[in-house]
Amino acid sequence: MAGCLSCTEKGNVSPENIKRWTEKLSNVLQSPTPRNRFKSYLTDREFEDGQSLVEFWEMCEIFLKAHERHHDTHRSRKGNLELEAW
């Protein structure tokens, strides 16, 4: 992915961020700015399968965060009930 940002497209992206983003795909996917730039890159080059995979990953992240919040809420309620019973 190092070659996907031309000199004019870098804007306010630091060299450190570009280096971090090119080290691991997870560094790109876990942050909105590089993820959006990557999606634009895939769109510009008409890599529809790549776009679909990134969108699938985003949907999985939303699902996992909602699932985690649900479990945190459940644990919190269960803990409060245990305290009340004690």
C-alpha positions as CSV (number, residue, x, y, z in Angstrom):
1,M,0.0,0.0,0.0
2,A,3.0,2.3,0.2
3,G,2.5,3.4,-3.4
4,C,-1.2,4.3,-3.1
5,L,-0.6,7.8,-1.7
6,S,0.9,10.2,-4.1
7,C,2.7,13.3,-2.9
8,T,-0.4,15.5,-3.5
9,E,-2.7,13.1,-1.7
10,K,-0.8,12.9,1.6
11,G,-2.3,16.2,3.0
12,N,-1.6,16.3,6.7
13,V,-0.6,12.6,7.0
14,S,2.6,12.2,8.8
15,P,5.4,10.0,7.6
16,E,5.2,8.1,10.8
17,N,1.5,7.3,10.1
18,I,2.2,6.3,6.5
19,K,5.0,4.0,7.8
20,R,2.7,2.4,10.4
21,W,-0.1,2.0,7.9
22,T,2.2,0.1,5.5
23,E,3.5,-2.2,8.2
24,K,0.2,-4.1,8.8
25,L,-3.2,-4.2,7.3
26,S,-4.7,-4.2,10.8
27,N,-3.2,-0.7,11.4
28,V,-5.1,0.5,8.4
29,L,-8.4,-1.2,9.3
30,Q,-8.5,-0.2,12.9
31,S,-8.4,3.6,12.2
32,P,-11.0,5.5,10.2
33,T,-8.6,7.8,8.2
34,P,-6.4,5.1,6.7
35,R,-9.4,2.8,6.3
36,N,-11.2,5.4,4.3
37,R,-8.2,6.2,2.2
38,F,-7.7,2.4,1.5
39,K,-11.4,2.2,0.5
40,S,-10.9,5.1,-1.9
41,Y,-7.8,3.4,-3.3
42,L,-9.8,0.2,-3.9
43,T,-12.7,2.2,-5.5
44,D,-10.4,4.2,-7.7
45,R,-8.8,1.0,-9.0
46,E,-12.2,-0.8,-9.3
47,F,-11.2,-3.5,-6.9
48,E,-14.8,-4.4,-6.0
49,D,-13.9,-7.6,-4.1
50,G,-11.5,-5.6,-1.9
51,Q,-14.1,-3.0,-1.2
52,S,-16.6,-5.7,-0.3
53,L,-14.1,-7.3,2.1
54,V,-13.4,-4.0,3.9
55,E,-17.1,-3.4,4.2
56,F,-17.6,-6.9,5.6
57,W,-14.8,-6.2,8.1
58,E,-16.5,-3.0,9.1
59,M,-19.8,-4.8,9.6
60,C,-18.1,-7.5,11.7
61,E,-16.5,-4.8,13.9
62,I,-19.9,-3.2,14.5
63,F,-21.4,-6.5,15.4
64,L,-18.6,-7.4,17.7
65,K,-18.7,-4.0,19.5
66,A,-22.5,-4.3,20.0
67,H,-22.1,-7.9,21.2
68,E,-19.4,-6.7,23.7
69,R,-21.6,-3.9,24.9
70,H,-24.5,-6.3,25.4
71,H,-22.3,-8.6,27.5
72,D,-20.9,-5.7,29.5
73,T,-24.4,-4.5,30.3
74,H,-25.4,-8.1,31.2
75,R,-22.4,-8.5,33.5
76,S,-23.1,-5.1,35.2
77,R,-26.7,-6.0,35.9
78,K,-25.8,-9.4,37.2
79,G,-23.2,-7.9,39.5
80,N,-25.7,-5.4,40.8
81,L,-28.2,-8.2,41.5
82,E,-25.5,-10.1,43.4
83,L,-24.7,-7.1,45.5
84,E,-28.4,-6.5,46.3
85,A,-28.8,-10.2,47.3
86,W,-25.8,-10.0,49.5
